[in-house]
Amino acid sequence: MSDPVDVTVDTDDESSSVRVHDDDGEVEAGDATVRFSFSAGGSDDAADEADRNDAGDADPRHIAALDAVPSDSTLVFEARDGRRGVECILHRAGDAVVAWKNACPHQPEVPLDRGRGATVRGDRLVCHKHGAQFEREDGVCTHGPCAGDVLDGISVSVRDGDVYLTDDRFERAERR
């Protein structure tokens, strides 16, 4: 498959979204599992992998230079595990960087950053759709329809002026 597909499964208690870069797979949320398969018309997996390797950094976990991560907005990247990806956001406060899944807990299909940077007011990230406000240090929602919920954190670290994905759930990062 040449273009990734976002797949979301909602149950009464849980929601799970992933970006799929493969012709088939499954997504789980609570007790629900959705399996899918797309006719791809003959993709060349080796060529796809070579294209990804040519486009990336030498370290597959490198996300961005610290200076490229905004303090007044966010930067979008994708955390990848095999051919499945999760869209994530980075935000900087001084030399500290935090990352979360790019999804509002109130409606997980709604990204906080639609590709132009999430809104930041003072020390809070703001969901553009319902105005939910999240503390930028820990992702706790302090105002809005999901008050008390927490953004899904993604582990990152800063080394030698660069930001790296350190979350064991993923094997590489790709800038969007």
DASULUR-V967837 format. One record per residue. N is the residue number from 1. RES is the residue in one small letter. SS is DSSP state (H for helix, E for strand, - for the rest). PHI is phi as a letter, one per 20 degrees, with the letter a starting at -180 (NA if undefined). OMEGA is omega in whole degrees, -180 to 180 (NA if undefined). Layout:
((N	RES	SS	PHI	OMEGA) (N	RES	SS	PHI	OMEGA))
This chain:
((1	m	-	NA	-176) (2	s	-	e	-180) (3	d	-	d	178) (4	p	-	f	179) (5	v	E	c	174) (6	d	E	e	-180) (7	v	E	c	179) (8	t	E	c	175) (9	v	E	d	179) (10	d	E	d	170) (11	t	-	c	178) (12	d	-	f	-174) (13	d	-	d	-170) (14	e	-	b	175) (15	s	E	c	179) (16	s	E	c	179) (17	s	E	c	175) (18	v	E	c	172) (19	r	E	d	-174) (20	v	E	d	179) (21	h	-	d	-176) (22	d	-	c	-178) (23	d	-	e	178) (24	d	E	b	179) (25	g	E	r	178) (26	e	E	b	177) (27	v	E	c	-179) (28	e	E	d	172) (29	a	E	b	-177) (30	g	-	l	179) (31	d	-	e	-178) (32	a	E	e	175) (33	t	E	c	176) (34	v	E	d	176) (35	r	E	d	-178) (36	f	E	b	178) (37	s	E	b	178) (38	f	-	d	172) (39	s	-	f	-172) (40	a	-	d	179) (41	g	-	m	172) (42	g	-	n	175) (43	s	-	e	179) (44	d	-	d	-176) (45	d	H	g	-180) (46	a	H	f	179) (47	a	H	f	178) (48	d	H	f	180) (49	e	H	f	179) (50	a	H	f	178) (51	d	H	f	179) (52	r	H	f	-179) (53	n	H	f	180) (54	d	H	f	-175) (55	a	H	e	-172) (56	g	-	e	175) (57	d	-	f	178) (58	a	-	f	177) (59	d	-	e	-176) (60	p	-	f	179) (61	r	-	e	178) (62	h	E	f	180) (63	i	E	d	-175) (64	a	E	a	170) (65	a	E	f	179) (66	l	H	g	-179) (67	d	H	f	180) (68	a	H	e	-178) (69	v	-	e	-175) (70	p	-	f	174) (71	s	-	e	180) (72	d	-	d	-178) (73	s	-	a	178) (74	t	-	c	177) (75	l	E	c	-177) (76	v	E	e	171) (77	f	E	b	178) (78	e	E	d	174) (79	a	E	e	-173) (80	r	E	d	172) (81	d	E	c	-174) (82	g	-	m	-180) (83	r	-	d	176) (84	r	E	d	-179) (85	g	E	c	176) (86	v	E	c	178) (87	e	E	f	-176) (88	c	E	c	177) (89	i	E	c	174) (90	l	E	d	175) (91	h	E	b	-177) (92	r	E	d	171) (93	a	E	c	-174) (94	g	-	m	177) (95	d	-	e	179) (96	a	E	e	178) (97	v	E	c	176) (98	v	E	c	180) (99	a	E	c	177) (100	w	E	b	169) (101	k	E	f	-177) (102	n	-	e	-177) (103	a	-	b	176) (104	c	-	f	179) (105	p	-	f	-180) (106	h	-	f	177) (107	q	-	b	-173) (108	p	-	g	177) (109	e	-	f	179) (110	v	-	e	179) (111	p	-	f	173) (112	l	-	f	178) (113	d	-	d	-180) (114	r	-	e	178) (115	g	-	o	180) (116	r	-	d	-177) (117	g	-	n	178) (118	a	-	f	178) (119	t	E	f	176) (120	v	E	c	176) (121	r	E	d	-177) (122	g	-	m	-180) (123	d	-	d	-178) (124	r	E	c	169) (125	l	E	e	-175) (126	v	E	c	174) (127	c	-	f	-177) (128	h	-	f	-174) (129	k	-	e	-176) (130	h	-	c	177) (131	g	-	m	177) (132	a	-	g	-178) (133	q	E	d	-176) (134	f	E	c	175) (135	e	E	g	-176) (136	r	-	f	179) (137	e	-	f	-174) (138	d	-	c	176) (139	g	-	m	-180) (140	v	E	f	177) (141	c	E	f	-178) (142	t	E	d	-178) (143	h	E	b	176) (144	g	-	p	-174) (145	p	-	f	179) (146	c	-	d	-180) (147	a	-	g	-179) (148	g	-	n	176) (149	d	-	f	-177) (150	v	E	c	174) (151	l	-	f	179) (152	d	-	f	-176) (153	g	E	f	176) (154	i	E	c	-177) (155	s	-	f	175) (156	v	E	c	175) (157	s	E	b	177) (158	v	E	d	178) (159	r	E	c	174) (160	d	-	l	176) (161	g	-	m	179) (162	d	E	c	-180) (163	v	E	d	-178) (164	y	E	c	173) (165	l	E	f	179) (166	t	-	c	-179) (167	d	-	f	-176) (168	d	-	f	178) (169	r	-	f	-174) (170	f	-	c	-179) (171	e	-	d	-180) (172	r	E	b	178) (173	a	E	c	176) (174	e	E	c	176) (175	r	E	f	179) (176	r	-	d	NA))
